[in-house]
Amino acid sequence: MFGTLLSLQAKQARRSPAYQKSLVVNIILGFFIVYFALIFIALGVFGDKILAEFYPDQSPVVSFNSFLLFYFLIDLVSRFMLQDLPVLAIQPFLHLPLKRNKLVHFVLLRSIPSVFNLLMLLVFVPFMIRSVVPVHGIGIALVWLASLLLLTFINNFILIYFKRQLTSNPKLTLLLALLVGGLMLLDYLQLLSLRQASTVAFGALLQQPWLVLVPLLGMVGVYLLNYRFLINHLYPEEIYIKKVSAVEGSDMAFLNKFGDTGKLIALELKLIWRHKRPKSMVMISAFLLFYGLIFYTNKVYLEGWGMLIFVGIFVTGSPMFNYGQFVPAWQSAHFDALLTRPISMNQYVKAKYLMFVPSILLVTFLTLPYAFFGTKVLLINLASCVFNIGVNSLVVLYFAALNKERLDLSNGSAFNWQGVGASKFVMMLPMVLGPVAIFLPFSIMDIPQWGIFAIAFTGALGIAFHRQLLQMLAKRLEDRKYTLAAGFRQH
C-alpha cells in the first residue's frame, strides 16, 4: 500500500502543469541545490581546521558539540518559515477499504526524506569521519551521528505538529516560539550558556553511548503525538467543519465605510486568511522581524551606516516586499471577474497601497525594541519606514503591471518558484539601492545624519504626492489589464 501511495504521489507531481512549465526554474533550483551541497560538504571536510583556528585550546569535536544546540534551535525556526507540511489528498481514499492508520503513517513517514532532514548529513558525515572516528572509534561515532539524525527527525515532527496546531490551537505555537526565543535571549544576556549545555549533553553522549535512547524515545513520542492528532481529525465531518470555521467571522463590516476600496481590502484580507500561500508569506514576514538580530548584535555593523540602512529597509518593509511582489497575481484566479465589476483601477491600486501602509507601520512599531542597540538603529528604522511608505510601496505597484503569471494559492511558499521572474529581482534594486544611493553623498561629506534625514525626506515627498503617483500607476495598470488577464488564463 505504501508503494501504491508513493506511485500516486509521483504521478501527481509529474503530471502537474507547474512541473511541465517550470523546467528552467527546476534547472536553476537544481543548480542552487548542488552549489549549497558542495558548500556543506566543504564545511564538513574542513570543519576541524576551521574550529581549530578559532578555538585552538579545544578539540574540534568539543567545539563542534558546543554549537549543536544552537543549530537545532535555528533549524526549528528555519523549518517553521520554509518547510511545507506533508499532505495527501485524503478525501479520495476515505471511501475505499483502506485502514486510516496506514494513510496517517504514510503522511508522516513521507516527511522523513526531506531536504531539511538530509542536507546537514553532508556536514555531519564528513566531520564524523575526519574528527570523531579517529578519537572515539567507529562505533561511538555512528551512535553520535544517529543521535544527531534522531534530533533532526524530532525537529521535523515537532514542526509538523505545531504547524497543524497553528489554525486549531495557535496558543501552543506561540508557546513554542516564546520558548525558543526565550532560550536564545537568556543566552544573549549570559544568564544561561547554551554552548556549555550543548557541550555537556553531546560530550556525555560520546562517553555513554546508551544515551542515544533519549533522542530515540523523544522521536517516538513526537511521532505518536502527530499520529494521534491526525487520526482524530481524519474524518469527512472534521474536514467539513474546518472549512466552515475558516470562513466564519471574516465579515469586516468596518471596511464598508470606505466604499469600494474598503470592500477590495476586505476581499484581500479574506484571500490571505483562506489560502495557504499568501498566509505563509505573511508568516514568513513575521519571522523576518528577527532578521535585525543578525546584524545589530555585531559591533562591526553598528559602527557603520550602509548595512544598517539595508537592514532597516528590509525589516520595516518585509510584509510589503513578500506579499507585494505578487500583486496583482494573487487575484489571478478571479481577475476576469474583477474586470467585469464597476471597479476602477484607481480604486484597485489605492486598496493595495492602503494595505501596505498599515503593515509597514505595524512592523515598524514591533521593531521599536531594536532601539536597545542604539538611537542610530532607531533613527534609521524610522527613516526606512517613511521611505518604504512613500517610495518603495509605489515601486512595488509599478512593477505589479508585469506580474502576469497565474498563482496557485493552495501551495506553500517554501521552494515555490511559481510567479518568480526577472522583474522581481529588478524590482529589488531601486528598493534597496535607492536609499543607499541617497545616503552615499552625505556619507562622503562625513555628515551621515543628514543622509538619514534625506532618506526620510524623500519618503515624505512620496507620501505628500501619493495621490498623483497612484493615478499614474493606475493608468499604467489600466493599459496592461487585458495583457494581465490573458496571462492569468494560462495554466
N, C-alpha and C positions, 0 to 999 in steps of 0.2 A: 504493500500500500504506500509506503514512503517513496518507493521508486516511481510509482504512478503519479503521486502528487508532485514530485520533483520534475517529472517529464511534462506535466501540465503547466507548471510554472515556467519552465524553459520555453515551451511553445508560446505561452502568452507574451513573454518578453520578446521573443524572436519575431512574432507577428505584429508587434506593436508598431503603429505608424511612426512613432517617435524614433524607434530603433532604425527604421528604414530611411528616415530623413536626416538623421544626425550622424552620418558616417564620419564626416570631417570632425565634428565635436568629439566623437569617440576616439578618433586618432589622436587629437590634441590631448584628451584626458589620459589616454594610454601613455603618451609621451611624458606627461607630468608624473604619472604613477612610477614609470621606470626611473625618472630623474630622482624622485624622492626616495625610491627604493635603494638606489646607489648611494645616496647620502646617508641613509640609515645603516647600510652595510659598512660604509667607511667609518661611521661613528662607532660601530661595534668592533671593528678591526683595530682601530687606533684609539679606542676609548681608554685603554690602560695608560698609554703615553700621555694623553691629554690630562687625565686625572693626576698622573704623577707630576706633571708640570705645575698644576695648580695646587696640589696638596702633596708636597714631597715627603711630609712626615707620616703619611698614611699609606697603607697598601691600596692599590687600585680597587680591590674587592670591597674594602671597608668604605672607601669614598663613594663607590657606586651604590652600595647599600644605603648610604645616608640620604640619597636623593630619591629612592624608590617610593617612599610615602608621598612626597611631593608629586611625583609622576602620576601615581594612581588618583590623587585628588584632581590634578589638572586634566587627566584623562576622562574622569567622570564629568567634569564641566564641559569639556570639548564634545563629548558624546551627546550631551543634552542639546547642544547647539547644532550639531551636524548629523548625528546618526538618526536614520528613519526607523520607525517601528517595523518589525517583521509582520507582514499582513498576508492574509489569504482570503479570497472571496468565499466566505463561509456559506452564504445562502444557497448556492447550487448544490452543496453537499449535504445539507441538513435533512433533505427528504430521502436520501439514499441510505441503504443499510450499512452505514459506517459508524463505528464507535467514536463518540465525541472526544474521548481521551486521546485517540490517535491523531485527530485533527489538531488538538491543543499541543501535543508533543511535537508534531511537525512544525507548527508555527514557532515554537520556542527553539527547537534544535536547528532550524534553518538560519537562525541568527548567529550561530557559532562561527561558521566560515565567513565572517565579515572582515572587511579590510581593517576595521578598528581593532579586531581581536588578533589578527595575524601579522599586521605590519611591523609591530615592535619586536617580533621574533627575529627580524633582520638585524636588530641591535643586540638582543639578549643572547642569541645563539653564538655569534662570533665572539662576544665578550666572554661568554662561558668557556668557550674552547681555549681562548688565549690567556685568561686570567684565573678563572675559578678552577678548572680542571687541574692545572699544574700544582695548585696549592692544596686543594681538598679532595682531589680524586674524581673519577668519572661518576661514581655512584652518587655522592653527595651533590655534585654539580647538576646531575639530572633531577634530583629532588628539588634543588634550588630553582631550576628552570620550570619544573612542574608547578611549584608554588606560585611563581610569577604568572604563569599561564592561568592558573585557577583564580588568582586575584583579578586578572583581566576578565575572565568569564563572570566573576561576581559583579564587576562594574557593568558588564553588558546586561545582566539580568536585573540589576538594580535600576539601571536606566530604563529598561523596558517597563518595569513595574510602575515607577514614578511618573513616566510619561503617560501611561494609561490612566493613572490616578489624577492627572492634571485636569481632566474635564469633570470627573465624578467627585473627586475629593482634593481640590487644589491645596488645601492646608498641609497635606503630607508633603507635597512637592516643595512648598515654601519652607517647611521644616528642614528638609534635606539641604536646600540652598543656604539656609541660615547656619546649619551645622558645618558645611564645607567652608563657607565664608568666615565663620567664627574661628575655626581651626587655623586658617591662614592669618587672620587678624591677630590671634594670640601669639602666633609665631613671629609676626612682624613686630609686635610690641614686646617681644622677648619674654613673654610670660609662660610660654610653652615652646620647647625646642622640638620641632618635628624631625629635624635631622638627627638629633640624638635618639629619639624614639624609634626612628627608622633603622638606625644603626644597631640598636639593641635587638629589635624584633628580627631583622633578617640575619644578624650575626648569630642569634640563638638558633635560627633555622639551620645554619651551617654546622653548628655544634650538636644539635639534637634533631636529626632528620625526621623523627616521628612527628614533629610539629607540623609537617605537611598536612596532617589530618585536620588542622584548624581551618585553613582555607578550603579544604575539600568539604568539610561539613558546612562551611559558610556558603559554598556554591550550591550544595544540595538544598540548603534552607531557602535561598532566594529563588531557586528554580521552582521548588514546591509552592512558594508564595505566589509566583506568577501563574503556575498551573491552577492553583485553587481559584485565583481571581478570574482567569479565563473560563474555566469550566463552569463557574457560577453565572457567567454572562453570555454563554453560548446558546442562546435560545432566541427564536424569532421575535417573541414578545419583548425581550430585553433590547434587541436591536431597534425595534419599532419605538419603544419608549424613549430611547436615547435620541432618536431622530426628532421626535416631537419636542422633547425638552430643550433641544438646541435652538428651537425657534421661539419658544415661549419667552416673554419678557423682552423681546427685541424691538418692540414698538417704541420709537424715540419721538414722542409727540412734541417735545420741546423744540425740536428742529423744524417743525412745520411752520413756525412763525417767521422763518427765513425764506419762505416761499419755495420755489422750485430748486433753488440752490441748497436749501436745508434738506429737501427730500433726496437730492442726489447724495449729500453727505450721509444721510441715514442709510441709503442703499449701499453705499461703500462700506460703512461700518458693519452692516449685516453680512456683506460678502466676506469681510475679514473674519467675522465670527463663525461663519458656517463652512468655510473651506480650509483645507489643510495647508496649502502652500502660502497664502497670504498670512494665515495665523502663525505659521512657523517663521516667516520673515519678521513679524512683529516680535516674536520670542527671541530671535537672534539679536534684534536691535536692543532688547532689554539687557541681554548678557554683555553686549558691547559697551555698556556703561562702565564696565570694569576695565576697559581697554587702557584707560589712562594710568592704571596702576603699574603697567609695564614700564612706563617712561617716568612717571612722577616719583617713583621710588629710587631712581638712578640720578645721582647728583650731577653726572656729566650732562644729562639733558636739561636739568633745572638751571644750569649755568648759562645755557644758550636761549635762543628765541625761536629759531626757524622750526625745529622739531615740535616745540610746544604749540606753535600755530597750527601745524598739520594735525596734531592730536586734538586740539580744541575744535577745529572744523569737523573732524571725523566723528568725535564723540557727541557733540551737540547736534549734529545733523544726521546721525546714524539711521533713525526711522525714515527720514526723507530720502536718504540715499538708497536704502534697501528696498523700500516699498515704491518710491517714486520712479525708480529706473524702469519699471514695467508699466507705467501709465502710458496709454490707456488700455494696454493688453489685458489688464485684469477684467475688463468688460468684453473681452473678445468673443465670449460665447453668446452675448446678447447685444453686441454693438449695433447690429442691424435694427433691433427693436428700439434702441435709443434714438436712432436716426429718424424713426417714424413718429417719435413723440415731439410735441411742441416745445423742445428744449434747445436753446441757442448754445453755440459753442462757447460763448462768453460766460454763460451760466455754468457750463461744464468745467471750464478752466478755473473759474472762480471757486467752485466747490473743491477742486483739488488743492488750490492754494490755501483755502481756509482749513483744510485738513492738515496741511504741512505746518502751518504756523503754531497751532496749539501743541503739536507733537514736539516741535523744536523747543518751545518754551517749557514744556514739561520735563524733557530730558535735561535742559539747562538747569532747571530747578533741582533735579535729582543729582546733578554733578556739583552743586554748591559745596558739599563736604570736601571737594578737592582743594578748597581754599586752605585746608590744613597744611598743604605743601607750599604755601606762599601766596602773597597777594598777586604776584606775577601770573600765576596759573589762573586765578580768579578773573583778572582783567582780560586775559587772552580768551578765556572761555566765554565771557560776556560779549566781547567784541566778535567772536566767532558766531555766537548766537544771532547777533544783529546781521552779520554778513550772510549767514545761511537763510534768514528770513527775506532779506532784501535783494539778494543776488542769486544764491545757489538754488533757491526754490524756483526762480524763474528760468534758470538754466535747465533744470530738470524738465520743466514744462516745454521748453523749446525743443529739446531732443525727444519729447514724447511723440512728436509728429512722425518720427522714424520707426516707432515700435509697431510693426505690422505683422508680427508672428504670433499666432494663436497660443494661448497658455492653457495647460491642463491644471485646473485649480485643485484637483484631488491628489496630486503628487506633492511630496515634501520638497523643501528647497535644498537639502543636502545633496551635493554632487548632481544637482539637476541643472543642466546647461540649456534647457529649453528657454528660448527667448533671449539668450545671452548672445550679443553680437558685437561687431566692431564699434557701433555707436555708443555702447555702454562704456567702453574704455576711453573713447574720445571725450565723452561727457565728463569723465572724472578729471581730465586735465585742467580745464578752466576752474572747476570747482575746488580743486586742491591747490593748484599752482597760482591761481588768481590772487588769493590773499598773500601768498609768499611774494609774488611779484610787486604787489602794492607795498609790502613791508621793506623790500630789499633796498630801495634808495635811502630810506631813513636809517637802515642799519649801517649802510656805507658811511653816512654822515654822523654815525655814532649817537643817534637820538632814537633808540628803538621804541621808547614810549609813544613818540609821535607816530611811529609806524603802526602801532596798535590802534591809536586814535584814527588813523587814516582808514584802516580796515573797517572799523565801526562806522565811520562817516560814509564810506562807500555803501555799506549796507543800509544806512539810514536814508540815503538818496533813493535806493531801490524801493524802500518802504514808502517814501513820500510820493513816488511816481508809479506805484504798483498798479493803479487803475489803468493808466495809459499803456503800460507794458503788458498787462493782462489782455487788453484789447488787441494788441499786436499779435500776441501768442494765439489768441482765439482766431484771428484772421488766418494765421498760418495753419492751424488745425482744421479750419473750415475748408481751406484749399485742398487739404490732403485727406479729408474724411472718407471719400469713396475709395481712395487707394488703401487706406487702413482697413475699411470694410472688406475689400476684396482679399486682402492678405489674411484676415481673420477667418474667412470662409474656407481656407485651405487647411486640410487636416494632415 
